[in-house]
Amino acid sequence: MKIVLATHNAHKVVELAAILGALVPGLELVGYDGPEPVEDGITYAENALIKARAAHAHTGLPSIADDSGIAVEVLGGSPGIFSARWSGTRDAVANRRLLLEQLKDVKSEHRAAAFVCTIALVGLEGDDEITFTGIWPGSVGLEERGEAGFGYDPVFVPEGFEVSAAELEPEVKNSMSHRTLAIEQLASFLNQA
């Protein structure tokens, strides 16, 4: 089975191919070389579907795409789908610093948050569209900690831990992350298809 991953990020293709390949025997995940669609959805699922539909239309192959972010309860779920551009740029450091600044007067017990990842699958059988969502609960820490990971990992403290996601060993993080949870659901679906 060949599926297109709707991203121009070669690293993401290699990473996801390794994870999905181990879960779905015979799966070949290929990169996408077509035009980037405008992500103008208002939910993770809408944005993931926009990207997966574009890749499917361009290649004619079944396609997957993901959209993810951090949802902070006291901010009404923001940054949410705007996580990657929260500071007005795609600079992860600026995004984290702005989030910490916005929460500077919020006590630790009121900093609940979750990482959310939705993966869309389009065109596996006809025009079928399906989404899978993983949610990793936790909170926003008081400061940045850790060198591993990316994005908001240095400020996200997973539920049940005292360290940030950026301080976790990669194997630990990858065993429980929002992306892993969504990928496991996708893999289960593909294995039944």
C-alpha positions in Angstrom: 0.0 0.0 0.0 1.4 3.4 -1.0 0.3 6.6 0.8 1.4 10.2 0.3 2.3 12.2 3.3 1.2 15.8 2.5 4.3 17.6 3.6 7.4 19.1 2.0 9.4 18.2 5.1 11.6 15.3 4.2 12.5 14.7 7.9 8.9 14.3 8.7 8.4 11.7 5.9 11.4 9.6 7.2 10.2 9.8 10.8 6.6 8.9 10.1 7.6 6.2 7.6 9.6 4.5 10.3 6.8 4.7 12.9 4.0 3.7 10.5 6.1 1.1 8.7 6.6 -0.7 12.0 2.9 -0.7 12.7 1.5 -1.3 9.2 3.4 -4.1 7.3 3.8 -3.4 3.6 3.1 0.4 3.9 5.1 2.7 1.6 5.0 6.3 2.7 6.1 8.8 0.1 6.6 12.6 0.2 4.6 15.2 -1.6 5.9 17.5 -4.3 2.8 19.4 -5.2 1.6 22.9 -4.4 1.0 23.9 -0.8 -2.7 24.6 -0.1 -3.9 27.5 2.0 -4.7 26.2 5.5 -7.7 28.3 6.3 -9.7 25.8 8.4 -10.8 26.7 11.9 -10.0 23.3 13.4 -7.1 20.8 13.4 -9.3 18.4 11.4 -10.2 21.0 8.8 -6.6 22.0 8.2 -5.4 18.3 8.1 -8.1 17.5 5.6 -7.2 20.6 3.4 -3.6 19.3 3.1 -4.6 15.6 2.6 -7.2 16.5 -0.1 -4.6 18.6 -2.0 -2.1 15.8 -2.0 -4.7 13.3 -3.1 -5.9 15.6 -5.9 -2.3 16.1 -7.1 -1.1 12.5 -6.9 -4.3 10.4 -7.2 -2.9 8.4 -4.3 -4.4 8.0 -0.8 -2.9 10.8 1.3 -2.4 11.7 4.9 -1.7 15.0 6.6 -1.6 16.2 10.2 -2.2 19.4 12.0 -1.3 19.9 15.6 -0.8 22.5 18.3 -1.1 23.3 22.0 -4.4 24.2 23.6 -4.3 26.1 26.8 -7.4 25.9 28.9 -7.2 29.4 30.5 -6.7 30.9 27.0 -9.9 29.2 25.7 -8.0 26.6 23.8 -5.5 29.0 22.2 -3.0 29.0 20.6 -4.6 26.0 19.1 -4.5 25.9 15.3 -2.4 29.1 15.4 0.4 27.5 17.5 3.0 27.6 14.8 2.5 31.3 14.2 1.3 32.4 17.7 3.9 35.3 17.8 3.2 36.4 14.3 6.2 34.4 13.0 7.1 30.7 12.7 9.8 31.2 15.3 9.3 28.5 18.0 11.3 30.5 20.6 9.2 33.6 20.0 6.0 31.5 20.2 7.0 30.0 23.5 8.1 33.3 25.0 4.8 34.9 24.0 2.8 32.1 25.6 4.8 32.3 28.8 4.4 36.1 28.9 0.6 35.7 28.5 0.5 33.2 31.4 2.9 35.1 33.7 0.2 36.0 36.2 -1.5 32.6 36.1 -0.8 30.2 38.9 0.6 26.7 38.2 -2.7 25.0 39.1 -4.5 27.0 36.4 -2.1 26.3 33.5 -3.8 23.1 32.2 -3.0 22.5 28.6 -2.9 19.7 26.0 -1.0 18.9 22.9 -3.5 17.9 20.1 -2.7 16.2 16.8 -5.2 15.3 14.1 -4.3 13.2 11.2 -6.5 13.1 8.1 -6.7 10.2 5.6 -8.2 11.0 2.2 -8.8 8.7 -0.8 -8.0 5.3 0.6 -11.2 3.9 -0.9 -12.9 6.3 -3.3 -13.4 9.7 -1.8 -13.5 8.5 1.8 -12.2 11.0 4.4 -11.4 10.1 8.0 -9.6 11.8 10.9 -7.8 10.5 13.9 -7.1 12.7 17.0 -4.5 12.2 19.7 -4.6 14.4 22.9 -1.7 14.5 25.3 -2.8 16.3 28.6 -0.5 18.3 30.8 0.1 21.9 31.7 2.3 24.9 30.7 5.3 25.2 33.0 6.6 28.5 34.5 9.7 28.5 32.3 11.4 26.8 29.4 13.3 23.6 30.4 15.1 21.0 28.3 16.9 20.8 25.1 15.2 17.9 23.3 12.1 18.1 21.2 10.8 21.1 19.3 8.0 23.6 19.3 6.4 24.0 22.7 8.1 20.9 24.2 10.3 23.0 26.6 7.2 24.6 28.2 4.8 21.6 28.2 4.8 19.4 31.3 3.0 16.1 30.5 0.4 15.0 33.0 2.0 12.8 35.7 5.5 14.3 35.1 7.6 17.0 36.8 9.7 17.6 33.8 9.0 19.2 30.4 8.4 17.2 27.2 11.9 18.6 26.1 13.4 16.9 29.2 12.0 13.5 28.4 14.0 10.8 26.6 12.7 10.6 23.0 11.6 7.0 23.5 9.4 8.1 26.5 8.0 11.1 24.7 7.3 9.1 21.5 5.5 6.4 23.5 2.8 8.8 24.7 2.7 11.9 22.6 -0.4 13.3 20.9 1.2 12.4 17.5 1.8 8.9 18.6 -1.8 8.5 19.8 -3.1 9.7 16.4 -0.7 7.5 14.5 -1.7 4.4 16.4 -5.3 5.0 15.5 -4.4 5.5 11.9 -2.3 2.4 11.9 -5.1 0.4 13.4 -7.5 1.6 10.7 -5.0 0.8 7.9 -4.4 -2.7 9.2 -8.2 -3.3 9.0 -8.6 -1.8 5.5 
